Amino acid sequence: MSKHVRLACLVTLALLLVVPIIWAGEPLVVKTSDGKFIPAVASEWVKAGDSFRFILKTGTKAADVAAELKDKIAPISVEATDDVTLVFKGAGLTEQSLLEKLAGIQLGKETARKDALAALTDLGDEGGPALSDLSSAGSIRASKKIELPKPEDRKKDPYNLVGKIVEMCPCEPIPTLKIRIIRIPKEGEHKGAFKKGKKVSIRGFYKIHDDSKKIDPTEERTKINLLTKDMKRGMLIFGKPFLKEKDKDVWVLETIEKM
């Protein structure tokens, strides 16, 4: 069998194996048989004034999702306010109508297809991928992780809140801290939500495994925030707030670190 024929057979086999995987796109939320909505690509959502704020799971870029949804949900508007947050707005928009709309839109299909085809065209020395690599194209997007800025850059982030710990709650799976605000965020959508000298409750973001529903200690932000259990009263901390917990007066920070 000639090299070109072998190459054609290999690529055809790869496409047959990969295409069923890469076209299995997920929506932001899924509607269950009993009419409830549960997280999918989104990890949680909350109503914030006249808008709805969604936090995405690790490995998905909010800007990419916003670009994909923009035309599909019009006249509802969507904006990525940071790497993991989407804000939806619309005249008379209700949570039920928004979730119904989002549950019917599978994300990432076309991009995943392009990623897989690009992987298959990177043929290597022999003109084709190894058989052991055939499943890799379908997991390219899933394997991407959020890369945190360097510690010194995180510390200088103008979106940061800075505070002094005045109380600690050894909550599970991650502590809740009460702080007195020393410095409010200089930039960002939450800069008007805080006042210097006021006390607020905060906790760090943590990722939950989709299957086991247990905390994922290997995720970078989660790994940092698990260290809050070793913090003490009187310490100065900083972090970037991005969500206020639904039905609670606790702010979630992307990371909580010592000054």
Secondary structure, DSSP 8 states (H G I E B T S, - for coil): --HHHHHHHHHHHHHHHHHHHHT--B-SEEE-TTS-EEESSEEEEEEETTEEEEEE-TT--HHHHHHHHHHHHTTSEEEE-SSSEEEEE-TT--HHHHHHHHHT--BSHHHHHHHHHHHHH--TTTTS--GGGTTTGGGHHHH-------HHHHHT-TT-EEEEEEEEE--SSS-EEEEEEEE--SSSTTTTS--TT-EEEEEE---B-TTT-SB-TTSHHHHHHGGGGG--TT-EEEE-EEEE-TTSSEEEES--EE-
